[in-house]
Amino acid sequence: MRQLYTNRVKHARRIPAIGLSLLALAGRVRAEPPREADAFLPEDWIVTVEPTHPTHRGMHWYYDDMMLPYRAIQRAKHALETRYGGNWRLGGENGGAAGVALRFFVGTVPDFGLFMAGQNLHHAAGHDAAAREFALSFGDRRSVPSRFTQVLPNYLGGRLLRTAERQPDGRGADALSRAMSLPMEAELVFGYEQGKELLASRSSNATAVQRFLLYRTRFLMDYAENGTLDQAFIDSQQPGASGRISGPGFSTDFTWYLHYLNRNRYGVLRVDDYKLKTGDIKTAFYLQAADPLMWTALYAWGRDYLVGARNTTSLPMIRLGAEAAYFPSLRVFFSPFGVEYFQDNYARRRGALANAYWTVGDNRYEKRYGAGLDVRGISLPHGITLGAYVQLHRQPLLSRITDQTPLSPAETGQGHLAYNLGGTLQIPVWTFGSGPDPRRLFLHARAGIKNLSWFPGEYLGSGAYVQTGLGVRL
């Protein structure tokens, strides 16, 4: 897996160089000056800390902080293209076929290269994050170092954990299966958070839509990696052992995920007897690829940026009167119990966005189902905005976080109410600018409480959690 990732990074690093070479050549072409319609819309740029988990660095920390360097480079690059290249209109309304080609090969392809080569998202917010949480909350508190370089992008000195640090002794089946699926969970959570930002406003920057598409693309690319389940190899492994399962197929993370889930949690020894199989992973990928939000975002980005040469776009929604709109969406996740299917129902009214979702598991071993409500952008006096969420799921017990023995028949099927409750708050402290959405400096906070359970993007452990920081809307 590490070698495959290294090769991918090596090839991806060539993409920015190619794109920048095209940029230098294209910059010599006379273009129209930027128009007022090319102005970027304000976006929130947030830096946070997690006082309750200062060395864990959870999913929302990664989304806010780790992505900042990439967002800054992406925004600066597109601003330069707008200012000095007229978004490659080349003297026409949209530059014709040449302008479309330049916006794709100069505007987009280098962004993809910088994202894949520089953002060590798959490991830093995936395997490494899982190892830190396990060691610091359920393990020996010594086996995983907390160097800050673990969460930096590659081009800013980022370094990943070593294999021995990523898989400390004593990790149980539930922790192991989650550790294998957490990289994809990170990509899916990032896509979920970015999708909410797009739907919450009538208009968004094309670069924000592009980031949403990059998160989804990164997840779907895992399907193209190598890995298959071989009975002879599986028989050679002890429960909890590490190694590589090789051969044609999809991501080796998922082959190990199936191994840990079926054998270590449920005690199924033969691959042919697995109830969660490779075909279920493929189906989950297909379902996520069928999400209407992804295709709507791709259409809007292609229509307004790629063809229209505009820096802003809007995602079409189903109108519910003059003030409200609705949009359905799909999500899949991979939990310590199996595949989880989410169906989202977004409703927007003015600046507030609510998502009422319901979820069900594959339910072949143990039944799971639940629902939740996620609201953001509630306007209060003095420019304060509020968000709130409540998630209630019926889940199996996470009884194998440190225990590597399979579930007994009496344990299989036992469930409990899993809950995650919390909210977000933004308080302006300084406004500079004018208009309905002025530039401003604000305080940001996210806080909640949950029990020992699995929710996408949250720690497994129970108790209160806090994320707080400072943001600027530019």
C-alpha positions in Angstrom: 0.0 0.0 0.0 2.8 2.4 0.9 4.7 1.6 -2.3 1.5 2.1 -4.4 0.9 5.4 -2.6 4.5 6.5 -3.2 4.3 5.7 -6.9 1.0 7.6 -7.2 2.5 10.6 -5.5 5.6 10.5 -7.7 3.5 10.5 -10.9 1.1 13.1 -9.6 3.9 15.5 -8.8 4.5 15.8 -12.5 1.1 17.2 -13.1 1.6 20.6 -11.5 4.8 21.1 -13.5 3.0 20.3 -16.8 0.2 22.7 -15.8 2.5 25.5 -14.8 4.4 25.1 -18.1 1.1 25.5 -19.9 0.4 28.5 -17.7 3.6 30.2 -18.7 2.9 29.7 -22.4 -0.7 30.7 -22.2 0.2 33.8 -20.2 1.7 35.2 -23.4 -1.6 35.1 -25.2 -3.5 38.4 -25.0 -6.6 38.0 -23.0 -9.5 40.3 -22.0 -9.1 42.0 -18.6 -11.1 40.4 -15.7 -14.7 41.4 -15.4 -16.7 42.2 -12.3 -18.5 38.9 -12.6 -15.2 37.1 -12.1 -14.9 38.3 -8.4 -14.6 35.4 -5.9 -17.3 35.1 -3.3 -16.2 35.3 0.4 -15.3 32.0 2.0 -14.5 31.0 5.6 -10.9 30.2 6.4 -10.6 28.7 9.9 -7.8 27.6 12.2 -8.8 25.5 15.1 -7.5 23.4 18.0 -9.2 20.6 19.9 -8.8 21.2 23.7 -10.4 17.9 24.7 -8.2 15.9 22.2 -5.1 18.0 21.6 -3.0 15.1 20.2 -5.7 13.2 18.4 -6.6 15.7 15.7 -10.1 14.7 14.5 -11.8 14.7 11.1 -13.1 18.2 11.4 -9.7 19.5 12.5 -8.3 18.1 9.3 -11.1 19.6 7.2 -10.5 23.1 8.6 -6.8 23.2 9.2 -5.0 20.6 7.0 -6.8 21.7 3.9 -5.8 25.4 4.4 -2.5 25.3 2.6 -4.1 23.6 -0.5 -7.0 26.0 -0.5 -4.7 29.0 -0.3 -2.6 27.8 -3.2 -5.7 26.9 -5.2 -7.3 30.3 -4.6 -4.1 32.3 -5.4 -3.5 30.3 -8.6 -7.0 30.9 -9.9 -6.9 34.6 -8.9 -3.7 35.0 -10.9 -5.4 33.3 -13.9 -8.3 35.6 -13.6 -6.3 38.7 -13.3 -3.6 38.1 -15.9 -5.2 35.5 -18.1 -8.8 36.6 -18.1 -9.7 33.0 -17.3 -8.4 32.1 -20.7 -11.1 33.9 -22.7 -8.4 34.8 -25.3 -10.3 37.8 -26.6 -13.7 36.1 -26.8 -16.7 35.6 -24.6 -15.4 32.3 -23.2 -12.3 31.7 -25.3 -13.8 29.0 -27.4 -12.4 25.5 -27.5 -8.9 26.8 -26.7 -10.2 28.6 -23.6 -12.0 25.5 -22.4 -8.8 23.4 -23.0 -6.7 25.9 -21.1 -9.1 26.1 -18.2 -9.0 22.3 -17.9 -5.3 21.7 -18.4 -4.0 24.8 -16.7 -6.9 25.6 -14.3 -8.0 22.2 -13.2 -5.3 19.5 -13.8 -2.6 21.2 -11.7 -5.2 21.6 -8.9 -5.7 17.8 -9.0 -2.0 17.2 -9.1 -1.4 19.5 -6.1 -4.2 17.8 -4.2 -3.1 14.2 -4.9 0.7 14.9 -4.5 0.6 17.3 -1.6 -2.3 16.4 0.6 -1.4 13.2 2.4 -5.1 13.0 3.3 -5.5 9.2 2.8 -2.9 8.4 5.5 -2.7 11.4 7.8 -6.5 11.7 8.3 -6.9 7.9 7.9 -4.6 5.2 9.1 -2.4 7.6 11.2 -5.4 9.3 12.8 -6.9 5.8 13.7 -3.6 4.8 15.3 -3.4 7.9 17.4 -6.9 7.6 18.7 -6.5 4.0 19.6 -3.1 4.4 21.3 -4.2 7.6 23.2 -7.7 6.5 24.2 -7.7 2.7 24.3 -4.0 1.7 24.1 -0.7 2.2 25.9 -0.5 6.0 25.2 3.1 5.6 24.1 3.2 3.7 20.8 2.2 6.5 18.6 4.2 9.8 18.6 2.3 13.1 18.1 4.7 15.0 15.9 3.0 17.9 14.2 4.7 16.9 10.9 2.2 14.0 10.7 -0.6 16.4 9.8 1.3 18.7 7.4 1.0 18.4 3.6 3.8 16.7 1.9 5.1 19.9 0.4 5.3 21.6 3.8 7.3 18.8 5.4 4.6 16.3 6.2 5.7 12.9 7.3 3.6 9.8 7.8 3.8 7.3 10.7 5.9 4.2 10.3 4.1 0.9 9.9 5.0 -0.2 13.4 3.6 3.0 14.8 0.4 2.8 12.7 -0.4 -0.7 14.0 0.4 -0.8 17.8 0.0 -4.1 19.6 -3.3 -4.8 21.3 -5.7 -3.3 18.8 -8.9 -5.3 18.5 -11.1 -6.3 15.6 -13.3 -3.2 15.7 -10.4 -0.8 15.8 -8.6 -2.7 13.0 -11.6 -2.7 10.6 -12.1 1.0 11.3 -8.4 1.8 10.7 -8.6 0.2 7.3 -11.7 2.1 6.3 -10.9 5.5 7.9 -9.0 6.9 4.9 -12.1 6.5 2.8 -14.2 7.8 5.7 -12.1 11.0 5.7 -12.6 11.5 2.0 -16.4 11.0 2.3 -16.7 13.2 5.4 -14.8 16.0 3.6 -17.1 15.6 0.7 -20.1 15.8 3.0 -18.9 18.9 4.7 -18.0 20.6 1.4 -21.3 19.6 -0.1 -23.2 21.3 2.7 -21.2 24.5 2.1 -22.2 24.4 -1.6 -25.9 23.8 -0.9 -26.1 26.4 1.9 -25.6 29.3 -0.5 -27.3 30.3 -3.8 -23.9 30.8 -5.3 -20.4 29.3 -4.6 -16.9 29.7 -6.0 -16.1 27.2 -8.7 -13.0 26.3 -6.8 -15.2 25.1 -3.9 -17.2 22.9 -6.2 -13.9 21.6 -7.6 -12.8 20.6 -4.1 -16.0 18.7 -3.5 -15.4 16.8 -6.8 -11.7 16.1 -5.8 -12.8 14.5 -2.5 -15.2 12.3 -4.3 -12.7 11.5 -7.0 -10.1 10.5 -4.4 -12.6 8.1 -2.8 -13.6 6.5 -6.1 -10.0 6.1 -7.1 -9.6 3.6 -4.2 -11.6 1.1 -6.3 -8.7 1.0 -8.9 -6.0 -0.1 -6.5 -4.8 -3.7 -6.1 -6.0 -6.3 -3.6 -8.0 -9.5 -3.5 -8.9 -12.1 -0.9 -7.0 -15.3 -1.1 -7.9 -18.2 1.2 -4.3 -19.5 1.4 -3.0 -16.1 2.5 -5.9 -15.6 4.9 -5.2 -19.0 6.6 -1.6 -17.9 7.2 -2.6 -14.8 9.2 -3.3 -14.7 12.9 -6.2 -12.5 14.0 -4.9 -9.0 14.1 -1.8 -9.7 12.1 -0.6 -7.2 9.5 0.6 -7.8 6.0 -0.2 -7.2 2.4 -3.0 -9.0 0.4 -2.0 -8.7 -3.2 -3.6 -9.3 -6.6 -6.0 -7.7 -9.0 -9.1 -6.0 -7.5 -9.7 -3.0 -5.4 -8.0 -1.2 -2.5 -5.9 -3.4 -0.2 -7.4 -1.3 2.6 -10.7 -2.9 1.9 -9.4 -6.4 1.6 -7.9 -6.1 5.1 -11.2 -4.4 6.2 -13.1 -7.5 5.1 -10.6 -9.8 6.7 -10.7 -8.0 10.1 -14.5 -7.6 10.0 -15.4 -11.2 9.0 -12.7 -13.1 10.8 -11.7 -11.1 13.8 -15.1 -9.7 14.8 -17.5 -12.4 13.6 -15.3 -15.5 13.6 -15.9 -16.4 9.9 -12.7 -18.3 8.7 -13.4 -19.1 5.1 -13.6 -16.4 2.4 -16.4 -18.2 0.7 -18.5 -17.9 3.8 -18.0 -14.2 4.2 -21.4 -12.4 4.3 -19.8 -9.1 3.7 -17.9 -9.7 0.4 -15.9 -7.8 -2.2 -19.1 -7.4 -4.2 -20.7 -5.4 -1.4 -17.7 -3.0 -1.5 -18.1 -2.6 -5.3 -21.9 -2.0 -4.8 -21.1 0.7 -2.2 -18.7 2.4 -4.7 -21.3 2.3 -7.4 -24.0 3.8 -5.1 -21.7 6.6 -4.0 -20.9 7.3 -7.7 -24.6 7.6 -8.4 -25.1 10.4 -5.9 -27.1 13.2 -7.5 -25.1 15.8 -5.7 -21.9 14.7 -7.4 -23.3 14.8 -10.9 -25.1 18.1 -10.2 -21.8 19.6 -9.0 -20.0 18.3 -12.0 -22.6 19.8 -14.3 -22.6 23.2 -12.6 -18.8 23.3 -12.6 -18.5 22.4 -16.2 -21.3 24.8 -17.3 -20.1 27.9 -15.4 -16.3 27.5 -15.1 -15.1 25.1 -17.8 -17.4 26.4 -20.5 -18.6 29.7 -19.2 -15.2 31.0 -17.8 -16.8 32.2 -14.6 -15.4 31.9 -11.1 -18.7 31.4 -9.5 -21.5 28.9 -10.0 -24.7 27.7 -8.4 -26.0 24.2 -7.9 -29.6 23.8 -9.1 -32.1 22.6 -6.4 -35.8 21.7 -6.4 -37.7 24.9 -5.7 -40.2 24.9 -2.9 -41.6 28.4 -3.3 -39.7 31.6 -3.4 -37.5 31.1 -0.3 -37.0 27.4 0.0 -35.4 24.6 -2.0 -34.8 20.8 -1.6 -32.1 18.4 -2.8 -31.7 14.6 -2.2 -28.3 12.9 -1.8 -26.7 9.6 -1.1 -23.7 8.6 1.1 -22.0 5.3 2.0 -19.6 4.6 4.8 -17.7 1.6 6.1 -18.2 1.1 9.9 -16.7 -1.5 12.3 -19.9 -3.5 11.7 -20.2 -3.4 7.9 -21.5 -1.1 5.1 -23.7 1.9 6.1 -26.1 3.6 3.7 -27.2 7.2 4.2 -29.9 9.0 2.4 -29.8 12.8 2.9 -32.6 15.3 2.4 -31.3 18.9 2.2 -33.7 21.8 2.7 -32.5 25.4 2.3 -34.4 28.5 3.4 -32.5 31.8 3.0 -29.1 31.2 4.5 -30.0 28.2 6.6 -29.5 24.6 5.5 -31.0 21.5 7.2 -30.3 17.9 6.4 -32.7 15.3 7.7 -31.1 11.9 6.9 -31.9 8.3 7.6 -29.5 5.4 7.5 -29.5 1.6 7.5 -26.7 -0.9 7.6 -26.2 -4.0 5.5 -27.7 -5.9 8.5 -26.4 -9.3 7.4 -24.7 -9.9 10.8 -26.2 -7.3 13.1 -29.1 -4.8 12.6 -28.3 -1.1 12.3 -30.5 1.8 11.5 -30.9 5.5 12.6 -31.7 9.0 11.7 -30.4 12.5 12.3 -30.9 16.2 11.8 -28.0 18.6 10.8 -28.7 22.3 10.6 -26.3 25.1 9.8 -26.4 28.8 9.1 -29.1 29.9 11.6 -28.8 33.7 11.7 -28.9 35.4 15.1 -28.6 39.1 15.9 -25.3 40.9 15.5 -24.1 38.5 12.7 -23.9 35.4 14.9 -24.6 32.1 13.2 -25.6 28.9 14.9 -25.7 25.3 13.9 -27.0 22.1 15.6 -27.1 18.4 15.0 -28.6 15.3 16.7 -27.8 11.8 15.6 -29.5 8.7 17.0 -28.6 5.3 15.7 -29.3 1.7 16.8 -25.9 0.1 16.7 -24.1 -3.1 17.9 -21.8 -2.8 20.9 -18.2 -1.8 20.1 -17.0 -4.8 22.1 -13.8 -5.5 20.2 -11.8 -2.3 20.4 -9.0 -4.0 22.3 -10.3 -7.6 22.4 -9.1 -9.7 19.4 -11.4 -12.7 20.0 -14.5 -13.0 17.8 -18.0 -12.3 19.1 -19.7 -15.1 20.8 -23.2 -16.2 19.6 -24.7 -14.5 22.7 -23.0 -11.2 22.0 -23.9 -11.1 18.3 -27.0 -9.0 17.7 -26.8 -7.0 21.0 -27.5 -3.4 20.3 -27.7 0.0 22.0 -28.8 3.5 21.3 -25.8 5.4 19.9 -26.1 9.2 20.2 -24.1 12.2 19.1 -25.4 15.7 19.9 -23.8 19.1 19.4 -23.6 22.4 17.7 -21.5 25.1 16.0 -21.2 28.8 16.7 -19.6 31.7 14.9 -19.3 35.1 16.5 -18.0 38.1 14.5 -15.4 40.1 16.4 -14.3 42.5 13.6 -16.0 43.5 10.3 -14.1 45.1 7.5 -16.0 45.8 4.3 -19.6 46.4 3.3 -22.4 44.7 1.6 -24.8 41.9 2.6 -21.8 39.5 3.2 -18.9 41.6 4.4 -15.4 40.4 5.2 -15.0 39.7 8.9 -12.9 38.1 11.6 -14.9 35.7 13.8 -14.6 33.2 16.6 -15.5 29.6 15.7 -16.5 26.7 18.0 -17.9 23.2 17.6 -18.9 21.2 20.6 -20.8 18.0 21.4 -21.2 14.9 23.4 -21.5 11.2 22.4 -21.4 7.8 23.8 -19.1 4.9 22.8 -20.3 4.4 19.3 -19.4 4.9 15.6 -20.5 8.0 13.7 -18.9 9.2 10.4 -16.1 11.7 11.2 -16.2 11.4 15.0 -14.0 9.6 17.5 -15.2 6.2 18.7 -14.8 7.2 22.4 -17.4 8.6 24.6 -17.7 12.0 26.3 -17.6 15.7 25.5 -15.5 17.1 22.6 -14.7 20.7 21.7 -13.1 22.3 18.7 -12.5 26.0 18.8 -10.5 28.6 16.9 -10.4 31.8 14.8 -11.6 32.3 11.3 -11.7 35.0 8.7 -14.2 35.4 5.9 -12.4 36.6 2.7 
